[in-house]
Amino acid sequence: MKEILEDREKRYNNILELIQQYKLPVVCGKINYPGDNKNTSKAYTAFDVLQKLLIFKLNDFIVYKQIISGYDGKSILIVSNKSIEEVKKIAVNIEENHSLGRTFDIDVYKKNGAPIDRKNIGLESRSCMICHEDARVCIKTRRHSTQELIGHIDQMIEEYIKCNQRL
């Protein structure tokens, strides 16, 4: 767990450096994968989908991109010259409408280093992927076990793979 927290801190410091260097919004995309092992083949599959989606949706507005791998799994950092509100709307659209969107965690960081909140663009907070209540409440109260969450996420990814296999 210590290594995961260290990786998160390194990633955030990297985000701050990119903000300072480019003075533009920074997108950080990663997979919501609970537990100590965030480097599973299923998490990698979901990340590959997320990476391709972000690059496709932001293609004309990418100034810089970087893939990070570590104990916290894979992440993609993208510096975009599109407005922060538009980038956040794209991120939320992916999270809400793609079949794997519930596994995606896409944050968009402002010039002060804080992530823009869904409420900043007039949207409700994210709902839990299992019970559809406010996700923050489920996390805070530990309503769902780590195993239950991993099982649900793995099943989503397996269904995605099955539906998208080429014959």
C-alpha positions as CSV (number, residue, x, y, z in Angstrom):
1,M,0.0,0.0,0.0
2,K,2.9,2.3,0.7
3,E,4.1,2.0,-2.8
4,I,0.7,2.8,-4.2
5,L,0.5,6.0,-2.2
6,E,4.0,7.0,-3.3
7,D,3.1,6.4,-6.9
8,R,0.0,8.6,-6.5
9,E,2.2,11.4,-5.0
10,K,4.7,11.1,-7.8
11,R,1.9,11.3,-10.4
12,Y,0.4,14.4,-8.7
13,N,3.8,16.1,-8.6
14,N,4.2,15.3,-12.3
15,I,0.7,16.9,-12.9
16,L,1.8,20.0,-11.1
17,E,5.0,20.2,-13.1
18,L,3.0,19.9,-16.4
19,I,0.6,22.6,-15.2
20,Q,3.6,24.9,-14.4
21,Q,5.3,24.1,-17.7
22,Y,2.4,24.5,-20.1
23,K,-0.1,26.7,-18.1
24,L,-2.9,24.5,-19.5
25,P,-5.4,21.9,-18.2
26,V,-4.0,18.5,-17.4
27,V,-6.1,15.3,-17.9
28,C,-5.2,12.3,-15.8
29,G,-6.9,9.0,-16.8
30,K,-6.6,5.8,-14.8
31,I,-8.7,2.8,-13.9
32,N,-10.8,2.6,-10.7
33,Y,-9.5,-0.8,-9.6
34,P,-9.6,-1.4,-5.8
35,G,-7.2,-3.5,-3.8
36,D,-3.5,-3.8,-3.6
37,N,-2.9,-5.2,-7.2
38,K,-3.8,-2.6,-9.7
39,N,-1.7,-4.2,-12.4
40,T,-4.0,-7.0,-13.6
41,S,-4.6,-8.0,-17.2
42,K,-8.2,-6.9,-16.9
43,A,-7.1,-3.5,-15.5
44,Y,-4.6,-3.2,-18.4
45,T,-7.4,-4.0,-20.9
46,A,-9.7,-1.3,-19.5
47,F,-6.7,1.1,-19.5
48,D,-6.0,0.5,-23.2
49,V,-9.6,1.3,-24.0
50,L,-9.5,4.5,-21.9
51,Q,-6.2,5.6,-23.4
52,K,-7.5,5.2,-26.9
53,L,-10.7,7.0,-26.1
54,L,-9.0,10.0,-24.6
55,I,-6.5,10.3,-27.4
56,F,-9.3,10.0,-30.0
57,K,-11.6,12.6,-28.2
58,L,-8.8,15.1,-27.5
59,N,-6.6,14.4,-30.6
60,D,-6.7,17.9,-32.1
61,F,-6.1,19.5,-28.7
62,I,-3.2,17.4,-27.2
63,V,-0.1,19.4,-26.5
64,Y,1.7,16.6,-24.6
65,K,0.9,13.1,-23.5
66,Q,2.6,10.6,-21.2
67,I,1.9,7.1,-19.9
68,I,2.9,6.2,-16.4
69,S,3.1,2.7,-15.0
70,G,3.6,1.8,-11.4
71,Y,2.1,0.2,-8.3
72,D,-1.0,2.3,-8.7
73,G,-1.5,0.9,-12.2
74,K,-1.2,2.7,-15.5
75,S,-2.2,6.3,-16.0
76,I,-2.2,8.7,-19.0
77,L,-1.5,12.4,-18.6
78,I,-2.6,14.7,-21.3
79,V,-2.0,18.4,-21.5
80,S,-4.8,20.0,-23.6
81,N,-5.2,23.4,-25.1
82,K,-9.0,23.0,-25.0
83,S,-11.0,24.8,-22.3
84,I,-11.0,23.1,-19.0
85,E,-14.8,23.0,-19.0
86,E,-14.9,21.3,-22.4
87,V,-12.3,18.8,-21.4
88,K,-14.2,17.9,-18.2
89,K,-17.4,17.5,-20.3
90,I,-15.6,15.1,-22.6
91,A,-14.3,13.2,-19.6
92,V,-17.7,12.9,-17.9
93,N,-19.2,11.9,-21.2
94,I,-16.8,9.0,-21.5
95,E,-17.3,8.0,-17.9
96,E,-21.1,8.1,-18.2
97,N,-21.6,6.6,-21.7
98,H,-19.0,4.0,-22.4
99,S,-19.7,0.5,-21.3
100,L,-16.5,0.5,-19.3
101,G,-16.9,4.1,-18.2
102,R,-17.7,3.2,-14.6
103,T,-14.1,1.7,-14.4
104,F,-12.6,4.9,-15.7
105,D,-11.3,7.7,-13.5
106,I,-10.7,10.8,-15.5
107,D,-9.6,13.9,-13.6
108,V,-9.0,17.3,-15.1
109,Y,-6.7,19.6,-13.2
110,K,-6.9,23.4,-13.1
111,K,-3.9,25.8,-13.0
112,N,-3.9,25.8,-9.2
113,G,-3.4,22.0,-9.2
114,A,-7.0,21.2,-8.0
115,P,-9.2,18.9,-10.0
116,I,-12.3,20.4,-11.5
117,D,-15.4,19.0,-9.9
118,R,-18.5,17.8,-11.8
119,K,-20.5,20.4,-9.8
120,N,-18.3,23.1,-11.4
121,I,-19.9,22.3,-14.8
122,G,-23.4,21.8,-13.4
123,L,-23.4,18.0,-13.0
124,E,-24.2,15.7,-10.1
125,S,-21.5,13.7,-8.3
126,R,-20.7,10.3,-9.5
127,S,-22.9,7.4,-8.5
128,C,-21.7,4.0,-7.2
129,M,-21.2,1.4,-9.9
130,I,-22.9,-1.3,-7.8
131,C,-25.8,0.4,-6.0
132,H,-26.1,3.7,-7.8
133,E,-26.1,5.8,-4.6
134,D,-23.6,8.7,-4.2
135,A,-20.2,7.0,-4.8
136,R,-18.5,9.2,-2.1
137,V,-20.9,7.9,0.5
138,C,-20.3,4.2,-0.4
139,I,-16.5,4.8,-0.3
140,K,-16.7,6.6,3.1
141,T,-19.0,4.0,4.7
142,R,-17.2,1.0,3.0
143,R,-20.6,-0.2,1.9
144,H,-19.1,-2.6,-0.6
145,S,-16.2,-4.9,0.1
146,T,-13.0,-4.8,-2.0
147,Q,-13.8,-8.3,-3.3
148,E,-17.3,-7.3,-4.3
149,L,-16.0,-4.2,-6.2
150,I,-13.2,-6.2,-7.9
151,G,-15.7,-8.9,-8.9
152,H,-18.0,-6.3,-10.4
153,I,-15.3,-4.5,-12.3
154,D,-13.8,-7.8,-13.6
155,Q,-17.2,-8.9,-14.8
156,M,-17.7,-5.5,-16.6
157,I,-14.4,-5.9,-18.4
158,E,-15.0,-9.6,-19.3
159,E,-18.4,-8.6,-20.8
160,Y,-16.7,-5.8,-22.8
161,I,-14.0,-8.2,-24.1
162,K,-16.7,-10.8,-25.1
163,C,-18.8,-8.2,-26.9
164,N,-15.8,-6.7,-28.7
165,Q,-13.9,-9.8,-29.8
166,R,-13.4,-10.1,-33.5
167,L,-14.7,-13.2,-35.2
